[in-house]
């Protein structure tokens, strides 16, 4: 299951946005309002939204200033969340989130809308930074 957000403009340079997204503690600032739990580990964070199971995302991959990949640590809920960052000018960058999950069709159908809403909220909050 592949989902993506609209591209949003962040008031941070490409380098600043990259540094923001590679620090797992910063994700608390862009989480939805219905976040029940948020705990930071060394290179990961654990979160849960109201009515949803806890999910741990771990920093998996980085491409200098342009890409940050977080991956789920759960075998039951395997997915990656990729942040693509493109320089616009000296003061701003464009950010898009891509969700890639490996789910059976029944599970995909049930979680598609909540996941789309979640990643859209993340990008909307990035835009407000």
Buried (B, 14 or more C-beta within 10 A) or exposed (E): BEBBBEEBEBEBBBBBBBBBBBEBEBBEEBBBEEBEEEEBBEEBBBBBBEEBEEBBBBBBEBEEBBBBBBBBBEEEBEBBBBBBBBBEEEEBBBBBBBBBBEBEEEBBEEBBEEBBEBBBBBBBBBBEB
